[in-house]
Amino acid sequence: MKVFPVALDSGQTASLRLDATTVFITPTAPQWRRLLRFSAGSVLLGLGLAAVANGITHAVNERVGLGLLVVAVALVVAGALGAAAAGALIWRAERLPTDSLRADEVSFARSDATDGRVTVTVERADGTTRHFSATGTAGPRTAQLFARMLAVAASTEQTTTPTP
């Protein structure tokens, strides 16, 4: 199970992924995501400018239209290259988790819902406390993720007693 976006106690956005009794925490790379949005905007602007250049070529002046078309193609190419670079950088930055939280490290967990934001507070056995908060559908899914992790850990810790 994977949940995105989740705000960490440091204010950074991350994705959480559950693997049996461990939650893997992978921070996002906001600078590369901004580059991706900017590049996509550049491609869309270039396509719009190409449509305007086509109209100007046929209706007003062929030279002005061709000049705008060259600018439009340059914007589309630059945006496509930027989007490809941003995609590769996002994949590289977000492919491996930087932190994890195992069920056997958790001594206390609680979830609170306030004004549409669900906050999960996890206290580790060493005394450190982590906060994970999310809104929308990611909020309840975050609480469910930690509940599943602790439930799986609890079910594996139970020992069966032999019947006489």
Backbone hydrogen bonds in HBPLUS format (Angstrom, degrees):
<---DONOR---> <-ACCEPTOR-->    atom                        ^
c    i                          cat <-CA-CA->   ^        H-A-AA   ^      H-
h    n   atom  resd res      DA  || num        DHA   H-A  angle D-A-AA Bond
n    s   type  num  typ     dist DA aas  dist angle  dist       angle   num
A0018-LEU N   A0001-MET O   2.81 MM  17  5.28 164.0  1.84 158.1 163.4     1
A0003-VAL N   A0016-LEU O   2.79 MM  13  5.17 158.5  1.83 151.9 159.0     2
A0016-LEU N   A0003-VAL O   2.89 MM  13  5.17 161.2  1.92 151.0 156.5     3
A0006-VAL N   A0014-ALA O   3.00 MM   8  5.33 151.2  2.08 155.3 161.5     4
A0014-ALA N   A0006-VAL O   2.80 MM   8  5.33 154.5  1.86 151.0 159.8     5
A0007-ALA N   A0133-SER O   2.73 MM 126  5.18 163.1  1.76 170.9 165.0     6
A0133-SER N   A0007-ALA O   2.95 MM 126  5.18 164.8  1.98 147.5 152.6     7
A0008-LEU N   A0012-GLN O   2.83 MM   4  5.47 170.8  1.84 165.2 168.3     8
A0011-GLY N   A0008-LEU O   2.97 MM   3  5.31 161.6  2.00 112.1 118.1     9
A0028-THR N   A0013-THR O   2.93 MM  15  5.88 167.6  1.95 151.3 147.8    10
A0015-SER N   A0026-THR O   2.88 MM  11  5.29 158.3  1.92 139.8 145.0    11
A0026-THR N   A0015-SER O   2.98 MM  11  5.29 171.9  1.98 161.0 163.2    12
A0017-ARG N   A0024-PHE O   3.00 MM   7  5.14 152.7  2.07 143.1 151.1    13
A0024-PHE N   A0017-ARG O   2.78 MM   7  5.14 167.3  1.80 155.1 155.2    14
A0019-ASP N   A0022-THR O   2.84 MM   3  5.30 163.1  1.86 163.0 168.2    15
A0022-THR N   A0019-ASP O   3.13 MM   3  5.30 150.4  2.22 115.7 124.7    16
A0103-ALA N   A0021-THR O   2.89 MM  82  5.40 150.5  1.97 166.8 167.0    17
A0023-VAL N   A0101-LEU O   2.90 MM  78  5.15 165.7  1.92 141.3 145.5    18
A0101-LEU N   A0023-VAL O   2.83 MM  78  5.15 145.6  1.94 143.3 154.5    19
A0025-ILE N   A0099-ASP O   2.79 MM  74  5.11 175.3  1.79 146.4 147.4    20
A0098-THR N   A0025-ILE O   3.06 MM  73  6.25 142.0  2.21 152.5 157.5    21
A0099-ASP N   A0025-ILE O   3.31 MM  74  5.11 156.6  2.36 148.3 149.5    22
A0033-ARG N   A0029-ALA O   3.20 MM   4  6.48 149.6  2.30 149.1 158.2    23
A0034-ARG N   A0030-PRO O   2.96 MM   4  6.18 148.4  2.06 146.7 154.1    24
A0035-LEU N   A0031-GLN O   3.19 MM   4  6.43 152.5  2.27 135.9 142.9    25
A0036-LEU N   A0032-TRP O   2.96 MM   4  6.20 149.0  2.06 140.0 148.2    26
A0037-ARG N   A0033-ARG O   3.06 MM   4  6.33 158.3  2.11 145.0 149.8    27
A0038-PHE N   A0034-ARG O   2.90 MM   4  6.11 163.4  1.93 153.6 158.4    28
A0039-SER N   A0035-LEU O   2.87 MM   4  6.00 156.7  1.92 146.8 153.4    29
A0040-ALA N   A0036-LEU O   2.95 MM   4  6.14 158.1  2.00 148.5 154.3    30
A0041-GLY N   A0037-ARG O   2.96 MM   4  6.16 154.8  2.03 146.5 153.6    31
A0042-SER N   A0038-PHE O   2.93 MM   4  6.20 145.0  2.06 141.6 151.5    32
A0043-VAL N   A0039-SER O   3.01 MM   4  6.35 152.4  2.09 148.0 154.5    33
A0044-LEU N   A0040-ALA O   3.04 MM   4  6.32 163.3  2.06 150.0 154.2    34
A0045-LEU N   A0041-GLY O   2.87 MM   4  6.02 159.0  1.91 148.1 154.2    35
A0046-GLY N   A0042-SER O   2.89 MM   4  6.04 156.5  1.94 144.3 151.0    36
A0047-LEU N   A0043-VAL O   2.95 MM   4  6.22 153.7  2.02 148.6 155.5    37
A0048-GLY N   A0044-LEU O   2.99 MM   4  6.22 158.5  2.04 148.1 153.9    38
A0049-LEU N   A0045-LEU O   2.85 MM   4  6.04 157.5  1.90 149.0 155.8    39
A0050-ALA N   A0046-GLY O   2.89 MM   4  6.07 142.9  2.03 140.3 150.4    40
A0051-ALA N   A0047-LEU O   3.14 MM   4  6.45 149.5  2.24 143.1 149.9    41
A0052-VAL N   A0048-GLY O   3.07 MM   4  6.42 156.5  2.13 147.4 153.7    42
A0053-ALA N   A0049-LEU O   2.80 MM   4  5.99 157.0  1.85 146.3 153.4    43
A0054-ASN N   A0050-ALA O   2.94 MM   4  6.11 149.3  2.04 142.8 150.4    44
A0055-GLY N   A0051-ALA O   3.16 MM   4  6.46 155.4  2.23 143.4 149.2    45
A0056-ILE N   A0052-VAL O   2.90 MM   4  6.20 158.9  1.94 153.7 159.9    46
A0057-THR N   A0053-ALA O   2.88 MM   4  5.99 153.7  1.95 146.2 153.2    47
A0058-HIS N   A0054-ASN O   3.27 MM   4  6.49 155.0  2.34 144.1 149.0    48
A0059-ALA N   A0055-GLY O   2.89 MM   4  5.91 152.1  1.97 149.3 157.9    49
A0060-VAL N   A0056-ILE O   2.87 MM   4  4.99 152.8  1.94 128.1 137.0    50
A0061-ASN N   A0056-ILE O   3.06 MM   5  6.13 131.6  2.31 141.1 154.5    51
A0065-GLY N   A0061-ASN O   3.12 MM   4  6.24 161.0  2.15 148.0 153.8    52
A0066-LEU N   A0062-GLU O   2.94 MM   4  6.13 155.6  2.01 147.5 153.8    53
A0067-GLY N   A0063-ARG O   2.94 MM   4  6.13 153.6  2.01 146.7 154.2    54
A0068-LEU N   A0064-VAL O   2.96 MM   4  6.24 159.5  2.01 150.1 155.0    55
A0069-LEU N   A0065-GLY O   2.90 MM   4  6.09 144.7  2.03 139.7 150.3    56
A0070-VAL N   A0066-LEU O   2.97 MM   4  6.24 148.8  2.07 145.0 151.8    57
A0071-VAL N   A0067-GLY O   3.16 MM   4  6.49 158.4  2.21 145.9 151.3    58
A0072-ALA N   A0068-LEU O   2.85 MM   4  6.07 153.6  1.92 145.8 153.7    59
A0073-VAL N   A0069-LEU O   2.91 MM   4  6.14 159.7  1.96 149.1 153.6    60
A0074-ALA N   A0070-VAL O   3.00 MM   4  6.21 156.9  2.05 146.2 152.7    61
A0075-LEU N   A0071-VAL O   2.94 MM   4  6.23 153.8  2.00 147.5 154.4    62
A0076-VAL N   A0072-ALA O   2.97 MM   4  6.26 159.5  2.01 151.1 156.4    63
A0077-VAL N   A0073-VAL O   2.92 MM   4  6.10 165.2  1.94 152.5 156.6    64
A0078-ALA N   A0074-ALA O   2.89 MM   4  6.00 164.9  1.92 148.5 153.3    65
A0079-GLY N   A0075-LEU O   2.88 MM   4  5.94 158.4  1.93 145.5 152.0    66
A0080-ALA N   A0076-VAL O   2.88 MM   4  6.04 155.9  1.94 146.6 153.3    67
A0081-LEU N   A0077-VAL O   2.95 MM   4  6.16 162.7  1.98 151.9 156.3    68
A0082-GLY N   A0078-ALA O   2.91 MM   4  6.05 157.4  1.96 145.7 152.6    69
A0083-ALA N   A0079-GLY O   2.83 MM   4  5.99 153.7  1.90 146.0 153.2    70
A0084-ALA N   A0080-ALA O   2.96 MM   4  6.16 156.7  2.02 146.1 152.2    71
A0085-ALA N   A0081-LEU O   2.94 MM   4  6.14 161.8  1.97 148.3 153.5    72
A0086-ALA N   A0082-GLY O   2.82 MM   4  5.97 160.2  1.86 147.1 153.3    73
A0087-GLY N   A0083-ALA O   2.88 MM   4  5.99 158.4  1.92 145.5 151.5    74
A0088-ALA N   A0084-ALA O   3.04 MM   4  6.27 159.4  2.08 147.0 152.0    75
A0089-LEU N   A0085-ALA O   2.93 MM   4  6.16 157.5  1.98 149.7 156.3    76
A0090-ILE N   A0086-ALA O   2.81 MM   4  5.97 156.1  1.87 152.0 158.4    77
A0091-TRP N   A0087-GLY O   2.98 MM   4  6.13 163.2  2.00 146.2 151.1    78
A0092-ARG N   A0088-ALA O   2.99 MM   4  6.18 157.9  2.04 144.0 150.1    79
A0093-ALA N   A0089-LEU O   2.91 MM   4  6.03 157.3  1.96 145.3 151.5    80
A0094-GLU N   A0090-ILE O   2.89 MM   4  5.88 151.5  1.97 153.2 159.7    81
A0105-GLU N   A0102-ARG O   3.04 MM   3  5.43 154.8  2.11 109.5 117.5    82
A0106-VAL N   A0103-ALA O   3.18 MM   3  5.38 155.5  2.25 106.4 113.6    83
A0125-ALA N   A0105-GLU O   2.62 MM  20  5.43 140.4  1.77 156.5 164.1    84
A0107-SER N   A0123-GLU O   2.80 MM  16  5.77 167.3  1.81 155.6 160.0    85
A0108-PHE N   A0123-GLU O   3.26 MM  15  5.03 152.0  2.34 141.6 140.0    86
A0123-GLU N   A0108-PHE O   2.73 MM  15  5.03 175.2  1.73 155.3 157.0    87
A0110-ARG N   A0121-THR O   2.87 MM  11  5.22 149.2  1.96 147.6 156.8    88
A0121-THR N   A0110-ARG O   2.69 MM  11  5.22 165.5  1.71 164.6 169.0    89
A0112-ASP N   A0119-THR O   2.82 MM   7  5.27 156.7  1.88 148.7 155.8    90
A0119-THR N   A0112-ASP O   2.77 MM   7  5.27 166.9  1.79 161.9 165.6    91
A0114-THR N   A0117-ARG O   2.93 MM   3  5.34 164.4  1.95 150.6 152.0    92
A0117-ARG N   A0114-THR O   2.98 MM   3  5.34 162.7  2.01 117.7 123.2    93
A0118-VAL N   A0134-ALA O   2.91 MM  16  5.55 159.8  1.95 172.7 167.3    94
A0134-ALA N   A0118-VAL O   2.99 MM  16  5.55 150.3  2.08 146.7 155.5    95
A0120-VAL N   A0132-PHE O   2.71 MM  12  5.14 168.1  1.72 159.6 161.2    96
A0132-PHE N   A0120-VAL O   2.91 MM  12  5.14 156.4  1.96 147.5 155.2    97
A0122-VAL N   A0130-ARG O   2.86 MM   8  5.23 169.9  1.87 159.0 162.5    98
A0130-ARG N   A0122-VAL O   2.80 MM   8  5.23 165.2  1.82 155.4 160.2    99
A0124-ARG N   A0128-THR O   2.83 MM   4  5.46 170.1  1.84 171.8 173.1   100
A0127-GLY N   A0124-ARG O   3.03 MM   3  5.42 163.7  2.06 113.5 117.5   101
A0139-GLY N   A0136-GLY O   3.34 MM   3  5.76 148.0  2.45 105.6 113.1   102
A0141-ARG N   A0137-THR O   3.38 MM   4  6.43 155.9  2.45 142.5 149.4   103
A0142-THR N   A0138-ALA O   2.92 MM   4  5.96 140.2  2.08 139.0 148.0   104
A0142-THR N   A0139-GLY O   3.12 MM   3  5.24 126.6  2.42  99.2 112.5   105
A0143-ALA N   A0139-GLY O   3.25 MM   4  6.65 160.1  2.29 153.1 157.2   106
A0144-GLN N   A0140-PRO O   2.88 MM   4  6.08 156.1  1.93 146.2 153.7   107
A0145-LEU N   A0141-ARG O   2.84 MM   4  5.95 146.9  1.95 140.4 149.0   108
A0146-PHE N   A0142-THR O   3.22 MM   4  6.55 162.4  2.25 152.7 154.5   109
A0147-ALA N   A0143-ALA O   2.99 MM   4  6.18 153.9  2.06 145.2 153.4   110
A0148-ARG N   A0144-GLN O   2.85 MM   4  6.03 156.6  1.90 149.8 155.2   111
A0149-MET N   A0145-LEU O   3.07 MM   4  6.32 159.0  2.11 145.4 151.2   112
A0150-LEU N   A0146-PHE O   3.03 MM   4  6.23 166.7  2.05 150.7 153.4   113
A0151-ALA N   A0147-ALA O   2.88 MM   4  5.98 150.1  1.97 144.3 153.4   114
A0152-VAL N   A0148-ARG O   2.90 MM   4  6.05 162.3  1.93 153.6 157.1   115
A0153-ALA N   A0149-MET O   3.07 MM   4  6.26 158.9  2.11 144.6 150.9   116
A0154-ALA N   A0150-LEU O   2.90 MM   4  6.03 151.6  1.98 141.1 148.9   117
A0155-SER N   A0151-ALA O   2.94 MM   4  6.12 153.1  2.01 145.2 152.3   118
A0156-THR N   A0152-VAL O   3.07 MM   4  6.28 145.6  2.19 144.9 153.3   119
A0157-GLU N   A0153-ALA O   3.13 MM   4  6.25 133.8  2.35 138.2 149.6   120
